[in-house]
Amino acid sequence: MSEPTHALAQLIAAAFKAERGAGRKLAARDGISEEQALRATLEQRAGARGLGALLAERAALLAAATARLAARDAKRALARSASVHRHAGPPAPWRAWFDGSAHPNPGRCGIGALLTGPDGERVEISRPAGYGNSSEAEYQALIAVLEAAVAQGARGLTVHGDSRVVIDDVNGPELAGAPSLHAYRAHAQTLLGRIDGACVRWLPRQKNQAADALSQRAVAAFGPAGMA
């Protein structure tokens, strides 16, 4: 991977969604690359302290958030595992988070997801997903994490995502589904039917940072010229 791609990946991983949106608008308005536009956006946000300090701060925040999530899940998994050993009953539940991104929208897609299990299982997904719109990317991320859950033999799975479109579509009645997403919906529901006690729930974007970071890393794998 070339140096500009590494630089773009670092900027995308550090930027909040609002900042990435501002960068795309700047790139379109001024006819500059996504990397140049996002760098300018973050430099403006950093102000006198400088871009390097902002990037270091954002990296620390992301690392801390991921560590807190892992520590919390490990603690809960330990408690659930102890409970299962004490009492006969079904396995402790699994949890998952998913996110999909399209740059621009529609454009190159990246998907990210995190799956955790009651005995310390942890599966991370971060990969490019072709070209499409943001809802298609979100659905591909959901399908990917459900496939991983099926492969792991997960039970009692709760899947979290911040896309109202996808959450409402997959949970809604058949006739209310978006026609353009029908194939994704059918695939996701088939997978959900293979997992005992599975459900899909919405959560705010700020609580979905781990999956968001994985999806942005996947988008960056396309490189600045939009090629994988």
C-alpha positions as CSV (number, residue, x, y, z in Angstrom):
1,M,0.0,0.0,0.0
2,S,1.4,3.4,-0.9
3,E,2.2,6.1,1.6
4,P,-0.8,8.3,0.5
5,T,-3.1,5.4,1.3
6,H,-1.6,5.0,4.8
7,A,-2.1,8.8,5.3
8,L,-5.7,8.7,4.2
9,A,-6.4,5.7,6.4
10,Q,-5.1,7.5,9.4
11,L,-7.1,10.6,8.7
12,I,-10.3,8.6,8.1
13,A,-9.8,6.6,11.3
14,A,-9.3,9.8,13.3
15,A,-12.2,11.8,11.9
16,F,-15.7,11.8,13.3
17,K,-18.5,11.2,10.8
18,A,-19.4,14.9,10.7
19,E,-15.8,15.7,9.8
20,R,-15.7,13.1,7.1
21,G,-18.8,14.6,5.6
22,A,-17.4,18.1,5.7
23,G,-14.2,16.8,4.0
24,R,-16.2,15.2,1.2
25,K,-18.1,18.4,0.6
26,L,-14.8,20.4,0.6
27,A,-13.3,17.9,-1.9
28,A,-16.3,18.2,-4.2
29,R,-16.4,22.0,-4.0
30,D,-12.7,22.7,-4.5
31,G,-11.8,19.8,-6.8
32,I,-9.2,18.4,-4.5
33,S,-8.5,14.8,-3.3
34,E,-10.3,13.3,-0.4
35,E,-7.1,13.1,1.6
36,Q,-6.3,16.8,1.0
37,A,-9.8,17.8,1.9
38,L,-10.0,15.7,5.1
39,R,-6.5,16.9,6.2
40,A,-7.6,20.5,5.8
41,T,-10.8,19.8,7.7
42,L,-8.9,18.2,10.6
43,E,-6.2,20.9,10.6
44,Q,-9.0,23.5,11.0
45,R,-10.5,21.6,13.9
46,A,-7.0,21.2,15.5
47,G,-6.3,24.9,15.4
48,A,-3.1,26.0,17.1
49,R,-2.3,22.7,18.7
50,G,-1.6,21.1,15.3
51,L,-2.8,18.1,13.3
52,G,-0.4,15.7,14.9
53,A,-1.7,16.5,18.4
54,L,-5.3,16.0,17.2
55,L,-4.5,12.6,15.5
56,A,-2.8,11.4,18.7
57,E,-5.7,12.5,20.8
58,R,-8.2,10.7,18.5
59,A,-6.1,7.6,18.4
60,A,-6.0,7.5,22.2
61,L,-9.8,8.0,22.4
62,L,-10.5,5.2,20.0
63,A,-8.0,2.8,21.8
64,A,-9.6,3.7,25.2
65,A,-13.1,3.1,23.8
66,T,-12.2,-0.2,22.3
67,A,-10.4,-1.3,25.5
68,R,-13.4,-0.3,27.7
69,L,-15.7,-2.3,25.4
70,A,-13.4,-5.3,25.5
71,A,-13.0,-5.1,29.3
72,R,-16.7,-4.8,29.9
73,D,-17.5,-7.7,27.6
74,A,-14.8,-9.8,29.2
75,K,-16.2,-9.1,32.7
76,R,-19.7,-9.9,31.6
77,A,-18.6,-13.0,29.9
78,L,-16.8,-14.2,33.0
79,A,-19.9,-13.7,35.1
80,R,-22.1,-15.4,32.6
81,S,-19.7,-18.3,32.3
82,A,-19.7,-18.8,36.0
83,S,-23.5,-18.7,36.1
84,V,-23.7,-21.3,33.4
85,H,-21.4,-23.6,35.4
86,R,-23.5,-23.1,38.5
87,H,-26.9,-23.7,36.9
88,A,-28.0,-25.9,34.0
89,G,-29.4,-23.8,31.2
90,P,-28.8,-22.3,27.7
91,P,-25.4,-20.7,26.8
92,A,-24.8,-17.1,27.8
93,P,-25.7,-14.6,25.0
94,W,-23.5,-13.3,22.2
95,R,-23.3,-9.6,21.1
96,A,-22.4,-7.9,17.9
97,W,-22.0,-4.5,16.4
98,F,-22.0,-3.6,12.7
99,D,-21.5,-0.5,10.5
100,G,-21.2,0.2,6.8
101,S,-19.9,3.2,4.9
102,A,-20.0,4.5,1.4
103,H,-17.6,7.2,0.1
104,P,-19.1,9.1,-1.6
105,N,-22.7,8.0,-1.2
106,P,-23.2,6.0,-3.4
107,G,-19.6,5.1,-3.9
108,R,-16.9,2.7,-2.6
109,C,-18.2,0.7,0.4
110,G,-16.5,-0.6,3.5
111,I,-18.0,-2.8,6.2
112,G,-17.0,-3.3,9.8
113,A,-18.3,-5.5,12.5
114,L,-17.4,-6.9,15.9
115,L,-18.7,-10.2,17.4
116,T,-18.1,-11.2,21.0
117,G,-19.0,-14.4,22.8
118,P,-19.6,-15.5,26.4
119,D,-16.3,-17.4,26.6
120,G,-14.1,-14.6,25.3
121,E,-14.7,-15.2,21.6
122,R,-14.0,-12.1,19.5
123,V,-14.3,-11.8,15.8
124,E,-13.5,-8.5,13.9
125,I,-14.6,-7.9,10.4
126,S,-13.1,-5.0,8.2
127,R,-13.1,-5.3,4.5
128,P,-14.0,-3.4,1.3
129,A,-17.5,-4.3,-0.1
130,G,-17.6,-3.0,-3.7
131,Y,-19.7,-0.1,-4.7
132,G,-23.1,1.0,-3.6
133,N,-25.0,3.2,-1.2
134,S,-24.8,3.5,2.6
135,S,-27.8,1.3,3.2
136,E,-26.4,-1.4,1.0
137,A,-23.1,-1.2,2.9
138,E,-24.9,-1.4,6.3
139,Y,-26.8,-4.4,5.2
140,Q,-23.6,-6.1,3.9
141,A,-22.0,-5.5,7.3
142,L,-25.0,-7.0,9.1
143,I,-25.0,-10.1,6.9
144,A,-21.2,-10.5,7.4
145,V,-21.5,-10.5,11.2
146,L,-24.5,-12.8,11.1
147,E,-22.5,-15.2,8.9
148,A,-19.7,-15.1,11.5
149,A,-22.2,-15.8,14.3
150,V,-23.5,-18.8,12.4
151,A,-20.0,-20.1,11.9
152,Q,-19.3,-19.7,15.6
153,G,-22.5,-21.5,16.7
154,A,-23.7,-18.4,18.5
155,R,-27.0,-18.4,20.5
156,G,-28.9,-15.6,22.2
157,L,-27.3,-13.1,19.9
158,T,-28.1,-9.4,20.1
159,V,-26.9,-7.4,17.1
160,H,-26.5,-3.6,17.3
161,G,-26.4,-1.1,14.5
162,D,-26.8,2.6,14.0
163,S,-28.7,2.5,10.7
164,R,-32.4,3.2,11.2
165,V,-33.0,2.3,7.6
166,V,-31.6,-1.2,8.0
167,I,-32.8,-1.9,11.5
168,D,-36.4,-0.9,10.6
169,D,-36.2,-2.8,7.3
170,V,-35.0,-6.1,8.7
171,N,-37.4,-5.9,11.7
172,G,-40.4,-4.6,9.8
173,P,-43.3,-6.4,8.1
174,E,-42.6,-7.9,4.7
175,L,-44.8,-5.5,2.7
176,A,-43.1,-2.5,4.4
177,G,-39.6,-3.4,3.3
178,A,-37.7,-1.3,0.8
179,P,-37.8,-3.0,-2.7
180,S,-34.2,-2.1,-3.4
181,L,-33.1,-3.9,-0.3
182,H,-35.2,-7.0,-0.6
183,A,-32.4,-9.4,-1.5
184,Y,-30.3,-8.1,1.5
185,R,-33.3,-8.4,3.8
186,A,-34.1,-11.9,2.7
187,H,-30.4,-13.0,3.3
188,A,-30.2,-11.4,6.7
189,Q,-33.5,-12.9,7.9
190,T,-32.4,-16.4,6.7
191,L,-29.3,-16.1,8.8
192,L,-31.2,-14.7,11.8
193,G,-33.5,-17.8,11.5
194,R,-30.4,-20.0,12.0
195,I,-29.4,-18.4,15.3
196,D,-31.5,-19.2,18.4
197,G,-32.7,-16.1,20.2
198,A,-31.2,-13.6,17.7
199,C,-32.4,-10.0,17.5
200,V,-31.3,-6.8,15.8
201,R,-31.5,-3.5,17.7
202,W,-30.7,0.1,17.0
203,L,-28.2,2.2,19.0
204,P,-26.8,5.7,18.7
205,R,-23.8,6.3,16.4
206,Q,-21.6,7.4,19.3
207,K,-22.0,4.0,20.9
208,N,-21.0,2.2,17.7
209,Q,-17.5,3.5,17.5
210,A,-15.7,0.2,17.3
211,A,-17.7,-1.0,14.2
212,D,-17.5,2.4,12.6
213,A,-13.7,2.4,12.9
214,L,-13.5,-1.0,11.3
215,S,-15.7,0.1,8.4
216,Q,-13.7,3.2,7.8
217,R,-10.5,1.2,7.8
218,A,-12.1,-1.0,5.1
219,V,-13.0,2.1,2.9
220,A,-9.4,3.3,3.2
221,A,-8.2,0.0,1.7
222,F,-9.5,1.2,-1.7
223,G,-6.7,3.7,-1.7
224,P,-7.0,7.4,-2.7
225,A,-7.7,6.6,-6.4
226,G,-10.6,4.4,-5.4
227,M,-8.9,1.2,-6.4
228,A,-8.6,-1.8,-4.0
